[in-house]
Amino acid sequence: MPLDGKTIIITGASSGIGAAAAALFAGEGANVVLGARRAPLLKEQAERITAAGGKAAWLAGDVCEERFAKDLVDLAVSRFGRLDGAFNNAGTTGALGPVPDMSADNWHQVLATNLTSAFHAAKYQIPELKKQEGGSIVFTSSFVGHTVGFPGMGAYAAAKAGLVGLTQVLAAEHGPEGIRVNALLPGGTKTDMAGDDPAFHEFVRGLHALKRMAEPEEIAQAALFLLSDQSSFVTGAALLADGGNSINKT
């Protein structure tokens, strides 16, 4: 099992890609530490993992708050004795619309959730990974802001592009310490964030070379690769798992 005995933090773990990653990582031998805002869903997720023979701890909180990043690391260490990696996956699109019509509050909230949360995470995760003489951090970015600019998504694109820049700097700073840092850029994925409008889903499917949306489990598999030793020489990368969205023009 590629994550056997490793302790991994997962944020945004109550649904979608985060929930799929939690189940997958636990099934591959990891001790998972689940973080999200919705306590009942986190509790259910942890109970399902435990019932299947896995090991899970959970803590509800807001990734916008610096203290939550520290508390997740403290929980990993107190419960499992170590930290080996993190899938910093929580995010939000915020309210969509042209920048001239966007409120400053929306701008700041989107950047806080998607980008500043990554700063908080790295600040507390990296010192603990140093104690293990290495580890892996993965941030969920997006093809939006990297290979395409969708109208109405200025704040989201800025935040997700910022994650790629942060990833590169962290990888350069901490590579000598055996810490790998990568960004994962999913394509359109069947999550709550995508809604349930059939017409919108049809539009999104058409954007991809594969002419379909991803299942959350498919994106979780890409995160598993980046967190495991299977990607031992991969760092500072912006890994597209976008179904060919970025290269599709038909």
C-alpha positions as a Markdown table, in Angstrom:
| # | Residue | x | y | z |
|---|---|---|---|---|
| 1 | Met | 0.0 | 0.0 | 0.0 |
| 2 | Pro | 1.6 | 3.3 | -1.1 |
| 3 | Leu | 0.6 | 5.2 | 2.0 |
| 4 | Asp | 1.1 | 2.4 | 4.5 |
| 5 | Gly | 1.7 | 3.9 | 8.0 |
| 6 | Lys | 1.8 | 7.5 | 6.7 |
| 7 | Thr | -0.2 | 10.2 | 8.4 |
| 8 | Ile | -1.9 | 12.6 | 6.0 |
| 9 | Ile | -4.0 | 15.7 | 6.6 |
| 10 | Ile | -6.9 | 16.3 | 4.2 |
| 11 | Thr | -8.9 | 19.5 | 4.1 |
| 12 | Gly | -12.2 | 19.9 | 2.4 |
| 13 | Ala | -12.7 | 16.3 | 3.5 |
| 14 | Ser | -16.4 | 16.4 | 4.1 |
| 15 | Ser | -17.5 | 16.0 | 0.5 |
| 16 | Gly | -16.3 | 15.8 | -3.1 |
| 17 | Ile | -12.7 | 15.3 | -3.9 |
| 18 | Gly | -11.6 | 15.6 | -0.2 |
| 19 | Ala | -14.0 | 12.9 | 0.9 |
| 20 | Ala | -13.0 | 10.6 | -2.0 |
| 21 | Ala | -9.3 | 11.2 | -1.1 |
| 22 | Ala | -10.0 | 10.4 | 2.6 |
| 23 | Ala | -11.5 | 7.0 | 1.7 |
| 24 | Leu | -8.8 | 6.2 | -0.9 |
| 25 | Phe | -5.9 | 7.2 | 1.3 |
| 26 | Ala | -7.2 | 5.3 | 4.3 |
| 27 | Gly | -7.7 | 2.2 | 2.1 |
| 28 | Glu | -4.1 | 2.6 | 1.0 |
| 29 | Gly | -2.8 | 2.4 | 4.6 |
| 30 | Ala | -2.8 | 6.0 | 5.7 |
| 31 | Asn | -3.8 | 7.5 | 9.0 |
| 32 | Val | -6.1 | 10.3 | 7.8 |
| 33 | Val | -6.7 | 13.5 | 9.6 |
| 34 | Leu | -9.9 | 15.1 | 8.2 |
| 35 | Gly | -10.7 | 18.8 | 8.3 |
| 36 | Ala | -13.7 | 20.8 | 7.0 |
| 37 | Arg | -16.4 | 23.0 | 8.3 |
| 38 | Arg | -19.3 | 20.6 | 8.5 |
| 39 | Ala | -18.8 | 18.5 | 11.7 |
| 40 | Pro | -21.6 | 16.0 | 11.1 |
| 41 | Leu | -20.3 | 15.0 | 7.6 |
| 42 | Leu | -16.7 | 14.7 | 8.9 |
| 43 | Lys | -17.9 | 12.5 | 11.7 |
| 44 | Glu | -19.7 | 10.2 | 9.3 |
| 45 | Gln | -16.7 | 10.1 | 7.0 |
| 46 | Ala | -14.4 | 9.1 | 9.8 |
| 47 | Glu | -16.8 | 6.5 | 11.1 |
| 48 | Arg | -17.1 | 4.9 | 7.6 |
| 49 | Ile | -13.3 | 4.7 | 7.4 |
| 50 | Thr | -13.0 | 3.2 | 10.8 |
| 51 | Ala | -15.7 | 0.7 | 10.1 |
| 52 | Ala | -13.8 | -0.4 | 7.0 |
| 53 | Gly | -10.7 | -1.0 | 9.1 |
| 54 | Gly | -8.9 | 2.3 | 8.5 |
| 55 | Lys | -7.6 | 4.9 | 10.9 |
| 56 | Ala | -9.1 | 8.4 | 11.0 |
| 57 | Ala | -9.3 | 11.5 | 13.2 |
| 58 | Trp | -11.3 | 14.6 | 12.4 |
| 59 | Leu | -11.7 | 18.2 | 13.4 |
| 60 | Ala | -14.2 | 20.8 | 12.2 |
| 61 | Gly | -13.0 | 24.3 | 11.5 |
| 62 | Asp | -12.4 | 27.0 | 8.9 |
| 63 | Val | -9.3 | 26.9 | 6.8 |
| 64 | Cys | -9.3 | 30.7 | 6.7 |
| 65 | Glu | -8.3 | 30.7 | 10.4 |
| 66 | Glu | -4.6 | 30.2 | 11.1 |
| 67 | Arg | -5.3 | 28.4 | 14.3 |
| 68 | Phe | -7.2 | 25.6 | 12.4 |
| 69 | Ala | -4.0 | 24.8 | 10.4 |
| 70 | Lys | -2.1 | 24.4 | 13.6 |
| 71 | Asp | -4.8 | 22.4 | 15.3 |
| 72 | Leu | -4.9 | 19.9 | 12.4 |
| 73 | Val | -1.1 | 19.4 | 12.7 |
| 74 | Asp | -1.4 | 19.0 | 16.5 |
| 75 | Leu | -4.2 | 16.5 | 16.1 |
| 76 | Ala | -2.1 | 14.4 | 13.6 |
| 77 | Val | 0.8 | 14.3 | 16.0 |
| 78 | Ser | -1.2 | 13.7 | 19.2 |
| 79 | Arg | -3.3 | 10.9 | 17.6 |
| 80 | Phe | -0.8 | 9.2 | 15.3 |
| 81 | Gly | 2.6 | 10.5 | 16.4 |
| 82 | Arg | 3.7 | 12.1 | 13.2 |
| 83 | Leu | 2.9 | 13.9 | 10.0 |
| 84 | Asp | 4.0 | 12.7 | 6.6 |
| 85 | Gly | 1.9 | 14.7 | 4.2 |
| 86 | Ala | -1.1 | 16.9 | 3.5 |
| 87 | Phe | -3.7 | 17.3 | 0.8 |
| 88 | Asn | -4.7 | 20.9 | 1.2 |
| 89 | Asn | -7.9 | 20.7 | -0.9 |
| 90 | Ala | -10.5 | 23.1 | 0.6 |
| 91 | Gly | -11.6 | 25.8 | -1.7 |
| 92 | Thr | -14.5 | 28.0 | -3.0 |
| 93 | Thr | -15.4 | 29.7 | -6.2 |
| 94 | Gly | -17.1 | 32.6 | -4.4 |
| 95 | Ala | -19.7 | 34.7 | -6.1 |
| 96 | Leu | -19.2 | 34.9 | -9.8 |
| 97 | Gly | -19.2 | 38.1 | -11.9 |
| 98 | Pro | -17.0 | 40.7 | -13.6 |
| 99 | Val | -14.3 | 42.3 | -11.5 |
| 100 | Pro | -15.9 | 45.8 | -11.7 |
| 101 | Asp | -19.1 | 44.4 | -10.1 |
| 102 | Met | -17.3 | 42.2 | -7.5 |
| 103 | Ser | -17.4 | 43.2 | -3.9 |
| 104 | Ala | -14.1 | 43.5 | -2.0 |
| 105 | Asp | -15.6 | 41.1 | 0.6 |
| 106 | Asn | -16.0 | 38.4 | -2.0 |
| 107 | Trp | -12.5 | 39.0 | -3.3 |
| 108 | His | -10.9 | 38.7 | 0.1 |
| 109 | Gln | -13.0 | 35.6 | 1.1 |
| 110 | Val | -12.1 | 33.7 | -2.1 |
| 111 | Leu | -8.4 | 34.5 | -1.7 |
| 112 | Ala | -8.5 | 33.6 | 2.0 |
| 113 | Thr | -10.1 | 30.3 | 1.4 |
| 114 | Asn | -8.1 | 29.2 | -1.6 |
| 115 | Leu | -4.7 | 30.9 | -1.1 |
| 116 | Thr | -4.1 | 32.3 | 2.3 |
| 117 | Ser | -5.2 | 29.0 | 3.8 |
| 118 | Ala | -2.3 | 27.4 | 1.9 |
| 119 | Phe | 0.1 | 29.8 | 3.6 |
| 120 | His | -1.3 | 28.8 | 7.0 |
| 121 | Ala | -1.1 | 25.1 | 6.1 |
| 122 | Ala | 2.5 | 25.3 | 5.0 |
| 123 | Lys | 3.5 | 27.4 | 8.0 |
| 124 | Tyr | 2.6 | 24.6 | 10.4 |
| 125 | Gln | 2.9 | 21.5 | 8.2 |
| 126 | Ile | 6.5 | 22.0 | 7.0 |
| 127 | Pro | 8.1 | 22.2 | 10.5 |
| 128 | Glu | 6.5 | 18.9 | 11.4 |
| 129 | Leu | 7.6 | 17.3 | 8.1 |
| 130 | Lys | 11.1 | 18.3 | 8.8 |
| 131 | Lys | 11.1 | 16.1 | 11.9 |
| 132 | Gln | 10.4 | 13.2 | 9.6 |
| 133 | Glu | 13.2 | 14.3 | 7.3 |
| 134 | Gly | 10.8 | 14.7 | 4.4 |
| 135 | Gly | 7.2 | 14.5 | 3.2 |
| 136 | Ser | 4.8 | 15.6 | 0.6 |
| 137 | Ile | 2.4 | 18.5 | 0.4 |
| 138 | Val | -0.3 | 18.9 | -2.3 |
| 139 | Phe | -2.4 | 21.9 | -2.9 |
| 140 | Thr | -5.6 | 21.8 | -5.1 |
| 141 | Ser | -5.2 | 24.5 | -7.7 |
| 142 | Ser | -7.2 | 24.6 | -11.0 |
| 143 | Phe | -6.8 | 24.9 | -14.7 |
| 144 | Val | -8.7 | 28.1 | -14.2 |
| 145 | Gly | -6.1 | 30.8 | -13.9 |
| 146 | His | -3.4 | 28.5 | -15.3 |
| 147 | Thr | -4.4 | 27.6 | -18.8 |
| 148 | Val | -7.7 | 29.4 | -19.3 |
| 149 | Gly | -9.5 | 32.5 | -17.9 |
| 150 | Phe | -13.2 | 32.0 | -17.5 |
| 151 | Pro | -15.2 | 35.2 | -17.4 |
| 152 | Gly | -16.6 | 35.9 | -13.9 |
| 153 | Met | -14.0 | 34.0 | -12.1 |
| 154 | Gly | -11.4 | 36.7 | -11.5 |
| 155 | Ala | -10.9 | 36.1 | -7.8 |
| 156 | Tyr | -10.9 | 32.3 | -8.1 |
| 157 | Ala | -8.4 | 32.4 | -11.0 |
| 158 | Ala | -6.1 | 34.8 | -9.1 |
| 159 | Ala | -6.2 | 32.6 | -6.0 |
| 160 | Lys | -5.6 | 29.3 | -7.9 |
| 161 | Ala | -2.8 | 30.9 | -9.9 |
| 162 | Gly | -1.2 | 32.1 | -6.7 |
| 163 | Leu | -1.2 | 28.6 | -5.4 |
| 164 | Val | 1.0 | 27.5 | -8.3 |
| 165 | Gly | 3.5 | 30.2 | -7.5 |
| 166 | Leu | 3.5 | 29.4 | -3.8 |
| 167 | Thr | 4.0 | 25.7 | -4.7 |
| 168 | Gln | 7.1 | 26.5 | -6.7 |
| 169 | Val | 8.7 | 28.6 | -4.0 |
| 170 | Leu | 8.0 | 26.1 | -1.2 |
| 171 | Ala | 9.4 | 23.3 | -3.4 |
| 172 | Ala | 12.6 | 25.3 | -4.0 |
| 173 | Glu | 12.9 | 26.3 | -0.3 |
| 174 | His | 12.4 | 22.9 | 1.2 |
| 175 | Gly | 13.6 | 20.4 | -1.4 |
| 176 | Pro | 16.9 | 20.1 | 0.3 |
| 177 | Glu | 15.0 | 18.9 | 3.4 |
| 178 | Gly | 13.3 | 16.2 | 1.5 |
| 179 | Ile | 10.0 | 17.9 | 1.4 |
| 180 | Arg | 8.1 | 17.8 | -2.0 |
| 181 | Val | 5.4 | 20.4 | -2.8 |
| 182 | Asn | 3.1 | 20.1 | -5.8 |
| 183 | Ala | -0.1 | 21.6 | -7.1 |
| 184 | Leu | -2.9 | 19.4 | -8.5 |
| 185 | Leu | -5.1 | 21.0 | -11.2 |
| 186 | Pro | -8.3 | 19.1 | -11.7 |
| 187 | Gly | -10.7 | 19.6 | -14.6 |
| 188 | Gly | -14.5 | 19.7 | -14.2 |
| 189 | Thr | -15.4 | 17.3 | -11.5 |
| 190 | Lys | -18.8 | 16.0 | -10.3 |
| 191 | Thr | -18.9 | 17.7 | -6.9 |
| 192 | Asp | -21.3 | 19.9 | -5.0 |
| 193 | Met | -19.3 | 22.9 | -6.4 |
| 194 | Ala | -20.4 | 21.9 | -9.9 |
| 195 | Gly | -24.1 | 22.0 | -9.0 |
| 196 | Asp | -26.7 | 19.7 | -10.5 |
| 197 | Asp | -27.8 | 21.7 | -13.6 |
| 198 | Pro | -27.8 | 19.2 | -16.5 |
| 199 | Ala | -27.3 | 22.0 | -19.1 |
| 200 | Phe | -24.2 | 23.3 | -17.2 |
| 201 | His | -22.8 | 19.8 | -16.9 |
| 202 | Glu | -23.3 | 19.3 | -20.6 |
| 203 | Phe | -21.4 | 22.5 | -21.3 |
| 204 | Val | -18.6 | 21.5 | -19.0 |
| 205 | Arg | -18.3 | 18.0 | -20.5 |
| 206 | Gly | -17.8 | 19.6 | -23.9 |
| 207 | Leu | -14.8 | 21.6 | -22.7 |
| 208 | His | -12.7 | 18.4 | -22.1 |
| 209 | Ala | -11.0 | 16.3 | -24.7 |
| 210 | Leu | -12.5 | 13.3 | -23.0 |
| 211 | Lys | -16.0 | 14.8 | -23.3 |
| 212 | Arg | -16.9 | 14.0 | -19.7 |
| 213 | Met | -16.4 | 15.3 | -16.2 |
| 214 | Ala | -14.2 | 13.6 | -13.7 |
| 215 | Glu | -15.4 | 11.5 | -10.8 |
| 216 | Pro | -14.0 | 12.7 | -7.5 |
| 217 | Glu | -12.2 | 9.4 | -7.1 |
| 218 | Glu | -10.2 | 10.0 | -10.3 |
| 219 | Ile | -8.8 | 13.3 | -8.9 |
| 220 | Ala | -8.1 | 11.5 | -5.6 |
| 221 | Gln | -6.0 | 9.0 | -7.4 |
| 222 | Ala | -3.8 | 11.8 | -8.8 |
| 223 | Ala | -3.4 | 13.2 | -5.3 |
| 224 | Leu | -2.4 | 9.8 | -4.1 |
| 225 | Phe | 0.4 | 9.7 | -6.7 |
| 226 | Leu | 1.7 | 13.0 | -5.6 |
| 227 | Leu | 1.6 | 12.1 | -1.9 |
| 228 | Ser | 3.2 | 8.7 | -2.3 |
| 229 | Asp | 6.8 | 7.7 | -3.0 |
| 230 | Gln | 5.6 | 6.8 | -6.5 |
| 231 | Ser | 6.3 | 10.5 | -7.3 |
| 232 | Ser | 9.6 | 10.7 | -5.4 |
| 233 | Phe | 11.2 | 12.9 | -8.0 |
| 234 | Val | 8.3 | 15.2 | -8.6 |
| 235 | Thr | 8.3 | 18.6 | -6.9 |
| 236 | Gly | 7.3 | 22.1 | -7.8 |
| 237 | Ala | 4.9 | 20.7 | -10.5 |
| 238 | Ala | 1.5 | 22.0 | -11.6 |
| 239 | Leu | 0.0 | 18.6 | -12.4 |
| 240 | Leu | -3.0 | 18.8 | -14.7 |
| 241 | Ala | -5.6 | 16.1 | -14.2 |
| 242 | Asp | -8.1 | 17.9 | -16.4 |
| 243 | Gly | -9.3 | 15.4 | -19.0 |
| 244 | Gly | -7.6 | 17.4 | -21.7 |
| 245 | Asn | -9.5 | 20.6 | -21.0 |
| 246 | Ser | -6.3 | 22.6 | -21.4 |
| 247 | Ile | -5.6 | 21.3 | -24.9 |
| 248 | Asn | -9.1 | 21.0 | -26.2 |
| 249 | Lys | -10.4 | 23.4 | -28.9 |
| 250 | Thr | -13.3 | 21.3 | -30.3 |
